[in-house]
Amino acid sequence: MHRAGHSLAAAVTACVVVAPLATSCVRPPTPSHQGAVPHGASYPFVQTSAHAGSAPTATYVAQFDTLWAKFEAVYPSFAYKHLDWRAQRAKYRPRAERARSQNELVAVLLAMLAPLRDLHIWLVDPRGQVVPSYKPGTLANFDSRRWTQAMHDANYVARAPQVGDGSVGGYAYLNIGTWKPPVNEVLLEDMLQRARDAQGLIIDVRTNAGGSDAVALAFAGRFTRRSIVGSYVRINTDVPDVEMPLARTIAPRGGWQFTRPVVVISGRGGFSATETFVAAMRTLPQVTVIGDTTGGASGNPATYALGNGWQFTVPRWFEYGPDKQPIEWRGVAPHIAIAWEPTRYDSARDPLIDAAVGLLGERTGVYRMAPAAAPVEPVGKVRE
């Protein structure tokens, strides 16, 4: 077990609050290729000036040791991912000793980190540009053209970039494409207030790559009248009598809660805070999650200084859903999985929004006429 000498208060805080130097739980910008970043690759966004490329070899080794030791102390997922971190050090430190430029060192670090396949691990160069350690292949269940067509008669109003609300099929519709600022509890509160009298509600988070999970969980609190466990997290700590994993409880929020039928649309484009949100929402009796499994990356990363103007991130927790199943690499499954086969459907429609409207019609007893094109067929039903 890899452990860090945190106080109990610090350990709990690390699980719930992102520290000032921590990044948001969100996928960073990534290059166009997929999969692990190859060893020895050359990146146009890696700093190659004398400041970054002519440091003494001892500096490169020190940077390597700094990163390795911080992961040894903080990273909670080595056992889950079956990676011997000490063996990685033995394999890659000699390569760091042979590095003659910052680019060469960065390539060594990325090669060492690649087997973790962790979206929350990246380097940041002196100009602030992100160098990811991993980019997964994704299966999209979203088409911007179809979505835009669906919003034409929805009275959709953008409230922030990637966020807005409207009405589809007689039901309220909230599009939440990020949990990052300017999205906050107040903005989401206002959006939900406009939906207060709706007989049903659709929350679309299938393209939401993350942000503040505190905001996401606070919003989930608007849908429950009792305290629930939203997720569990495990961190490395040597504080005695701390039982892992720690439960993250969601309490009812606001003067009222929306308890009418809700459909959440999820997909592989949902990561991090979105996965926490979907995992919590799917436990509520009035909520049905449809679409696809989420992306499977949740880590609450913090940012640390590497040296020579560079920084790196380390995920600080390992998160489980309320069912205590890991989210990392697995994602959160929907209640009803729906295949994304848009070629079988009218080009002017969004199949998942129509499926959500139809499901709410069943739940509320209010039906609308089905489109003339072939219907979307569920590929599996996994409601527990």
DAHU-V543382 format. One record per pair of residues at least 6 apart in sequence whose ideal C-beta (glycine too) atoms are under 8 Angstrom apart, sorted by the first residue. I is the first residue (numbers start at 1). J is the second residue. Records with the same first field share a line. If there is no record, write none. Layout:
I=J, J
This chain:
1=79, 236
2=72, 73, 74, 75, 76, 78, 85, 236
3=73, 236, 237, 238
4=73, 74, 236, 237, 238
5=238
6=14, 235, 237, 238, 239
7=239
8=237, 239, 242
11=235, 237, 239, 242
12=246
13=19
14=235, 300, 302, 316, 317
15=233, 235, 246, 248, 300, 316, 317
16=214, 248
17=214
18=24, 25, 212, 214, 300, 302
19=302
21=302, 303, 304
22=300, 301, 302, 303, 316
23=301, 302, 303, 313
24=179, 180, 210, 211, 212, 273
25=120, 210, 211, 212, 213, 272, 273, 298, 299, 300, 301
26=178, 179, 180, 209, 210, 211, 271, 272, 273
27=119, 209, 210, 271, 272, 295, 297
28=119, 122, 130, 132
29=130, 132
30=130, 132, 135
31=37, 43, 132, 135
33=135
34=135, 136, 137
35=134, 135, 136, 137
36=110, 114, 115, 117, 133, 134
37=110, 114, 131, 132, 133, 134, 135
38=111
39=107, 108, 110, 111, 114
40=107, 111
41=107, 110
42=103
43=103, 106, 131
45=125, 129, 131
46=52, 102, 103, 106, 125, 131
47=53, 102, 125, 126, 127, 309
48=101, 102, 103
51=126, 308, 309
52=101, 102, 103, 125, 126, 308, 309, 310
53=101, 102, 103
54=101
55=102, 308
57=97, 99, 100
59=307, 308
60=96, 97, 99, 102, 104, 105
61=93, 96, 97
62=307
63=96, 105, 109, 306, 307, 308, 310
64=92, 93, 96, 105, 108, 109
65=93
66=304, 305, 306, 307
67=109, 306, 312
68=85, 88, 89, 93, 112
70=304, 312, 314
71=85, 314
72=85
73=236
74=236, 302, 314, 316
75=85, 116, 236, 314, 315
76=234, 235, 236, 315, 316, 317, 318
77=116, 118, 299, 315, 318, 328
78=84, 85
80=318, 326, 328
81=115, 116, 117, 329
83=115, 116
88=112, 115
91=112
92=108, 109, 111, 112
95=108, 111
96=105, 108, 109
98=104
99=105, 108
102=308, 310
106=123, 131, 310
109=123, 312
110=123, 131, 133
113=121, 133, 134
114=133, 134
116=133, 134
117=134, 136, 329
118=133, 134, 297, 299, 315, 328
119=132, 134, 135, 136, 271, 272, 295, 297, 299
120=272, 297, 298, 299, 300, 301, 313, 315
121=132, 133, 134, 299, 301, 312, 313, 314, 315
122=130, 131, 132, 133, 312, 313
123=130, 131, 133, 306, 310, 311, 312, 313
124=130, 131, 303, 310, 311, 312, 313
125=131, 309, 310
126=308, 309, 310
136=295, 297
138=268, 269, 295
139=267, 268, 292, 340
140=267, 268, 269, 340
141=206, 267, 268, 269, 291, 292, 338, 340, 352
142=206, 207, 267, 269
143=342, 350
146=342, 347, 348, 349, 350, 351
147=350, 353
149=348, 349, 350
150=168, 349, 350, 353
151=166
154=166, 167, 168, 173
155=166, 167
156=164, 165, 166, 173, 175
157=164, 165, 166
158=164
159=165, 187, 190, 191
160=182, 183, 187
161=177, 178, 182
162=175, 176, 177, 178, 207, 208
163=175, 176, 177, 178, 183, 187, 191
164=174, 175
165=172, 173, 174, 175, 191, 194, 195
166=172, 173, 175
167=173, 198
168=202, 353, 356, 357
169=354, 357, 360, 361, 368
170=199, 357, 366, 368
171=198, 199, 200, 201, 202, 356, 357, 360
172=194, 195, 198, 200, 201, 202
173=201, 202, 204, 353
174=191, 192, 195, 201, 202, 203, 204
175=204
176=183, 188, 203, 204, 205, 208
177=205, 207, 208
178=208, 209, 210, 211
179=208, 210, 211, 212, 213, 215, 216, 273, 274, 277
180=210, 211, 212
181=211, 212
183=211, 212, 215
184=212, 215
185=215, 218, 219
188=215, 218, 219, 222
189=222, 254
192=219, 222, 258
195=201, 258
196=256, 258
198=260
199=260, 261, 360, 364, 366
200=260, 261, 262, 263, 360, 363, 364, 366
201=258, 260, 261, 262, 263
202=262, 263, 264, 265, 353, 356, 357, 360
203=262, 263, 264, 265, 281
204=264, 265, 352, 353
205=264, 265, 266, 270, 274, 277, 278
206=265, 266, 267, 269, 270, 291, 292, 352
207=267, 269, 270
208=269, 270, 271, 273, 274
209=269, 270, 271, 272, 274, 295
210=271, 272, 273, 274
211=272, 273
212=273
213=272, 273, 276, 277, 300
215=273
216=273, 274, 276, 277
217=230, 248, 250, 276, 277, 280
218=253
219=277
220=230, 250, 277, 280, 281
221=250, 251, 252, 253, 254
222=252, 253, 254, 257, 258
223=257, 258, 259, 262, 281, 284, 286, 287
224=250, 252, 257, 284
225=252, 257, 259
226=252
227=249, 250, 251, 252
228=249, 250, 280, 283, 284, 322
229=247, 248, 249, 250, 322
230=248, 249, 250, 276, 279, 280, 322
231=248, 276, 279, 280, 319, 320, 321, 322, 327
232=245, 246, 247, 248, 319, 320, 321, 322, 324
233=245, 246, 248, 300, 317, 318, 319, 320
234=244, 245, 246, 317, 318, 319, 320
235=244, 246, 316, 317, 318
237=244
245=318, 320, 324
250=280
259=286
260=286, 364
261=286, 288, 360, 363, 364
262=281, 284, 286, 287, 288
263=287, 288, 289, 290, 356, 359, 360
264=278, 281, 282, 287, 288, 289, 290
265=289, 290, 291, 352, 353, 356
266=274, 278, 289, 290, 291, 292, 293, 294, 332, 334
267=291, 292, 294
268=292, 293, 294, 295, 331
269=295
270=278, 294, 295
271=294, 295, 296, 297, 298
272=297, 298, 299
274=294
275=294, 295, 296, 297, 298, 319, 327, 331, 332
276=298, 319, 327
278=289, 294, 332
279=321, 322, 327, 332
280=322
281=287, 289
282=289, 332, 334, 335
283=322
288=335, 336, 359, 363, 383
289=332, 334, 335, 336
290=334, 335, 336, 337, 338, 352, 355, 356, 359
291=334, 337, 338, 352
292=334, 337, 338, 340
293=330, 331, 332, 333, 334, 337
294=327, 331, 332
295=331
296=327, 328, 329, 330, 331
297=327, 328, 329
298=317, 319, 327, 328
299=315, 316, 317, 318, 319, 328
300=315, 316, 317, 319
301=313, 314, 315, 316
302=313, 314, 316
303=311, 312, 313
304=311, 312, 313, 314
305=311
306=312
318=326, 328
319=326, 327, 328
320=326, 327
321=327, 332
323=384
333=382
334=382
335=381, 382, 383, 384
336=359, 378, 380, 381, 382, 383
337=378, 379, 380, 381, 382
338=351, 352, 355, 376, 377, 378, 379
339=376, 377, 378, 379
340=351, 352
341=351, 376
342=351
344=373, 374, 376
345=351, 371, 373, 374, 376
346=371, 372, 373
349=371, 373
351=376
352=376
354=371, 376
355=376
357=368
358=368, 370
360=366
361=367, 368
